[in-house]
Amino acid sequence: MRLERAFLVVALAASAGVLVGCEGGSTGTVRKDDPATQRDDAARVHTELGQKYLQQGKLELALEKLNKALDFNPDYVDAQTVIAVLYESINDLPKAEEHYRRAAQLKPKGGAENNNYGRFLCTQGHYDQAQQYFERALADPFYQTPALALANSGTCLAKAGKTEEAEKVLRQALALNPNDAGALLALATILYGKGDYMKARAFVQRFESLSAPRPDALMLGRNIELHLGNASGASEYSRKLLRSFPDSAEARTLNPHG
């Protein structure tokens, strides 16, 4: 599941399978007809349906299924996460915050849950609080995508104006995942701000090889080429920006009367 934003992706924790038995004799066996198991199974199924509808843009159906999942089990972490994503997508930020926070409370050491809440907090300008959750995510020894939390952390540090620390963290993210497009663009932006235009260009080009065009990336590429004295390259970026994203804030900057 990916939400297209200037910031990075939301990571959804994998749904755990239903435990149907374990070693240690009959006292340790969880029966399929056990009420708690049935509730968990129902919550999982409704969460999967809700996520499917969300991906299809059927938001009312998605919300119905996700609320049903939480009716079966309000402590089902994946349901809390997916419904948070839905509320964020419709700009109901108080509800989104409530559910991201609840997911992190339910799994206080979970990498994905802490990263998700940290990312959301950063989008709301709570930079210092966000870093606490990124640190918790990175402390999870079982977290499968630490590069994502590092990239989110570095991007958030840059938003907070801590560019030196941000650059260090973003380079750590790229050491783990050299193809993280978001981290590449964030690092390019930092290098541009430092006046290191050649290196900034290299990171923009790496970003372009991995990601679909974005208005902020096209504007950054244009500005880099202007500083490098490449007027034709800057003009090409401008043409792409005006053609592909005519209604963007970046395009309006180039053509305020368009």
C-alpha positions as CSV (number, residue, x, y, z in Angstrom):
1,M,0.0,0.0,0.0
2,R,1.5,3.4,-1.0
3,L,0.1,6.9,-0.7
4,E,1.6,9.3,-3.1
5,R,2.9,12.2,-1.1
6,A,6.0,14.4,-0.9
7,F,6.8,12.5,2.2
8,L,7.4,8.7,2.3
9,V,5.2,5.7,2.3
10,V,3.1,4.2,5.0
11,A,4.3,0.7,5.9
12,L,1.5,-1.7,6.9
13,A,2.5,-4.5,9.2
14,A,1.8,-7.9,7.8
15,S,-1.3,-9.5,9.1
16,A,-0.5,-12.4,11.4
17,G,-2.0,-15.8,10.5
18,V,-4.5,-17.4,12.9
19,L,-2.8,-19.7,15.4
20,V,-4.4,-23.1,15.1
21,G,-2.1,-25.0,17.4
22,C,1.3,-25.2,19.1
23,E,3.5,-27.7,20.9
24,G,3.0,-28.6,24.5
25,G,-0.2,-30.7,24.5
26,S,-3.9,-29.9,24.4
27,T,-3.6,-27.1,27.0
28,G,-1.7,-25.0,24.5
29,T,-4.0,-25.5,21.6
30,V,-6.1,-22.7,20.2
31,R,-9.3,-24.1,18.7
32,K,-10.7,-22.6,15.6
33,D,-14.1,-22.4,17.3
34,D,-12.7,-20.4,20.2
35,P,-14.6,-17.1,20.4
36,A,-11.4,-15.0,20.6
37,T,-9.9,-16.8,17.6
38,Q,-13.1,-16.3,15.6
39,R,-13.1,-12.6,16.4
40,D,-9.5,-12.2,15.3
41,D,-10.2,-14.1,12.1
42,A,-13.2,-11.9,11.4
43,A,-11.2,-8.7,12.1
44,R,-8.4,-9.9,9.7
45,V,-10.9,-10.7,6.9
46,H,-12.7,-7.4,7.2
47,T,-9.3,-5.5,7.4
48,E,-8.2,-7.2,4.2
49,L,-11.4,-6.3,2.5
50,G,-11.2,-2.7,3.7
51,Q,-7.7,-2.4,2.4
52,K,-8.8,-3.8,-1.0
53,Y,-11.6,-1.3,-1.2
54,L,-9.3,1.5,-0.2
55,Q,-6.9,0.7,-2.9
56,Q,-9.8,0.7,-5.4
57,G,-10.9,4.1,-4.2
58,K,-14.2,2.8,-2.8
59,L,-13.8,4.7,0.4
60,E,-17.3,4.2,1.9
61,L,-17.1,0.5,1.5
62,A,-13.5,0.5,2.9
63,L,-14.6,2.5,6.0
64,E,-17.6,0.2,6.6
65,K,-15.3,-2.9,6.5
66,L,-12.6,-1.4,8.7
67,N,-15.1,-0.3,11.3
68,K,-16.6,-3.8,11.2
69,A,-13.1,-5.2,11.8
70,L,-12.7,-2.9,14.8
71,D,-16.1,-4.0,16.1
72,F,-14.8,-7.6,16.1
73,N,-11.5,-6.6,17.7
74,P,-10.6,-3.0,18.6
75,D,-7.1,-4.1,19.3
76,Y,-6.4,-5.4,15.8
77,V,-3.3,-3.4,14.8
78,D,-3.6,-3.7,11.1
79,A,-7.2,-2.5,11.2
80,Q,-6.1,0.5,13.2
81,T,-3.3,1.2,10.6
82,V,-5.5,0.9,7.5
83,I,-8.3,3.0,8.9
84,A,-5.7,5.7,9.8
85,V,-4.5,5.7,6.2
86,L,-8.1,6.1,5.0
87,Y,-8.8,9.0,7.3
88,E,-5.6,10.7,6.3
89,S,-6.5,10.3,2.7
90,I,-9.7,12.2,3.2
91,N,-8.0,14.8,5.3
92,D,-9.7,13.8,8.6
93,L,-6.5,14.4,10.5
94,P,-7.8,14.1,14.1
95,K,-9.2,10.6,13.3
96,A,-6.1,9.6,11.4
97,E,-3.9,10.7,14.4
98,E,-6.2,8.8,16.8
99,H,-5.7,5.5,14.9
100,Y,-2.0,5.9,14.1
101,R,-1.4,6.6,17.8
102,R,-3.5,3.6,18.8
103,A,-1.6,1.3,16.5
104,A,1.6,2.4,18.1
105,Q,0.2,1.9,21.6
106,L,-0.9,-1.6,20.7
107,K,2.6,-2.5,19.4
108,P,4.9,-0.1,21.4
109,K,8.0,-1.8,20.1
110,G,6.7,-2.4,16.5
111,G,8.9,-0.9,13.8
112,A,6.1,-0.4,11.2
113,E,3.6,1.1,13.7
114,N,6.1,3.5,15.2
115,N,7.4,4.6,11.8
116,N,3.9,5.2,10.6
117,Y,3.0,7.4,13.6
118,G,6.3,9.2,13.3
119,R,5.7,9.9,9.7
120,F,2.3,11.3,10.4
121,L,3.5,13.5,13.3
122,C,6.1,15.0,11.0
123,T,3.5,15.9,8.4
124,Q,1.8,17.8,11.1
125,G,4.9,19.7,12.1
126,H,5.6,17.8,15.3
127,Y,9.2,17.2,14.4
128,D,10.8,16.4,17.7
129,Q,8.0,14.0,18.7
130,A,8.2,12.3,15.4
131,Q,11.9,11.5,15.9
132,Q,11.1,9.7,19.1
133,Y,8.9,7.3,17.2
134,F,11.5,6.8,14.4
135,E,14.0,5.9,17.1
136,R,11.5,3.3,18.5
137,A,11.0,1.9,15.0
138,L,14.7,1.5,14.5
139,A,15.2,-0.2,17.9
140,D,12.9,-3.1,16.7
141,P,15.3,-5.9,15.9
142,F,12.6,-7.6,13.8
143,Y,11.7,-4.5,11.7
144,Q,12.2,-5.5,8.1
145,T,12.4,-2.1,6.5
146,P,14.7,0.1,8.7
147,A,15.8,2.1,5.6
148,L,12.2,3.4,5.4
149,A,12.3,4.7,8.9
150,L,15.8,6.2,8.3
151,A,14.5,7.9,5.2
152,N,11.5,9.3,7.0
153,S,13.6,10.4,9.9
154,G,16.1,12.2,7.6
155,T,13.4,13.9,5.6
156,C,11.7,15.0,8.9
157,L,15.0,16.4,10.2
158,A,15.4,18.4,7.0
159,K,11.9,19.8,7.5
160,A,13.0,20.8,11.0
161,G,16.0,22.7,9.5
162,K,18.5,20.2,10.9
163,T,20.2,19.7,7.6
164,E,23.6,18.3,8.7
165,E,21.9,15.6,10.8
166,A,19.4,15.0,8.0
167,E,22.1,14.4,5.4
168,K,23.8,11.9,7.7
169,V,20.6,10.0,8.3
170,L,19.6,10.0,4.6
171,R,23.0,8.6,3.6
172,Q,22.5,5.8,6.2
173,A,19.1,5.1,4.6
174,L,20.6,5.0,1.1
175,A,23.4,2.7,2.3
176,L,20.7,0.2,3.2
177,N,18.5,0.9,0.2
178,P,20.3,2.8,-2.7
179,N,17.0,2.8,-4.6
180,D,14.9,4.7,-2.1
181,A,13.6,7.5,-4.4
182,G,12.3,9.6,-1.5
183,A,15.6,9.6,0.2
184,L,17.4,10.5,-3.0
185,L,15.2,13.5,-3.6
186,A,15.5,14.7,0.0
187,L,19.3,14.4,-0.2
188,A,19.4,16.3,-3.5
189,T,17.4,19.1,-1.9
190,I,19.8,19.3,1.0
191,L,22.8,19.4,-1.4
192,Y,21.2,22.1,-3.5
193,G,20.7,24.2,-0.4
194,K,24.4,23.8,0.4
195,G,25.3,24.9,-3.1
196,D,26.7,21.5,-4.1
197,Y,25.0,21.6,-7.4
198,M,26.8,18.8,-9.2
199,K,26.1,16.3,-6.5
200,A,22.6,17.5,-6.3
201,R,22.2,16.9,-10.0
202,A,23.5,13.4,-9.6
203,F,20.9,12.6,-7.0
204,V,18.1,14.1,-9.0
205,Q,19.1,12.0,-11.9
206,R,19.1,8.8,-9.8
207,F,15.7,9.8,-8.5
208,E,14.4,10.3,-12.0
209,S,15.6,6.8,-13.0
210,L,13.5,5.3,-10.2
211,S,10.4,7.4,-9.9
212,A,7.6,8.9,-11.9
213,P,7.9,12.7,-12.4
214,R,6.9,15.0,-9.6
215,P,6.5,18.8,-9.7
216,D,8.8,19.4,-6.8
217,A,11.5,17.2,-8.4
218,L,11.1,18.9,-11.8
219,M,11.4,22.4,-10.1
220,L,14.5,21.2,-8.2
221,G,16.1,19.9,-11.4
222,R,15.3,23.2,-13.2
223,N,16.9,25.2,-10.4
224,I,20.0,23.1,-10.3
225,E,20.5,23.4,-14.0
226,L,20.2,27.2,-13.8
227,H,22.9,27.3,-11.1
228,L,25.1,25.1,-13.3
229,G,24.6,27.5,-16.2
230,N,22.7,25.0,-18.3
231,A,19.9,27.2,-19.7
232,S,18.7,24.5,-22.2
233,G,18.5,21.9,-19.4
234,A,16.6,24.3,-17.2
235,S,14.2,25.1,-20.0
236,E,13.5,21.4,-20.6
237,Y,12.6,20.9,-16.9
238,S,10.3,23.9,-17.1
239,R,8.5,22.5,-20.2
240,K,8.0,19.2,-18.5
241,L,6.7,20.9,-15.4
242,L,4.2,23.1,-17.3
243,R,3.1,20.3,-19.5
244,S,2.7,17.5,-16.9
245,F,1.6,19.5,-13.8
246,P,0.0,22.8,-15.1
247,D,-2.0,23.2,-11.9
248,S,0.8,22.7,-9.4
249,A,2.2,25.4,-7.2
250,E,5.6,25.0,-8.9
251,A,4.0,25.6,-12.4
252,R,2.2,28.7,-11.1
253,T,5.6,30.0,-9.9
254,L,6.9,29.7,-13.5
255,N,3.7,31.0,-15.1
256,P,1.8,33.1,-12.6
257,H,-0.6,34.4,-15.2
258,G,-1.2,31.1,-16.9
